[in-house]
Amino acid sequence: MVSARTARRAAALVLGALWWWAVLRLALEPGAGVLEGAVAVGGWGLSVLPVHCVPRRRAAGALGAGRWRRALRGAEQRPAPTRPRGSRP
């Protein structure tokens, strides 16, 4: 049985080859038409999609909502830093 990873790679390879066929046919063949154009534009459109994005709460290193509000509120309540004794300005 074929693993899911192998199937995804095979599908990507086939679709990539189809896209390149359409682009090269559009560029080199004077009789290229609507089908090749649709495949080329559709493949380009898919490449622009942010498919590697995840919701913020699931992203590695993501910060919680309201972080800036809490940070600003905390900064307003803290006293100004003081110089240690014996130091010159």
Buried (B, 14 or more C-beta within 10 A) or exposed (E): EEEEEEEEEEEEEEBEEEBEEBBEBBEEEEEBEEEBBEBBEEBEEEEEEEEEEEEEEEEEEEEEEEEEEEEEEEEEEEEEEEEEEEEEE
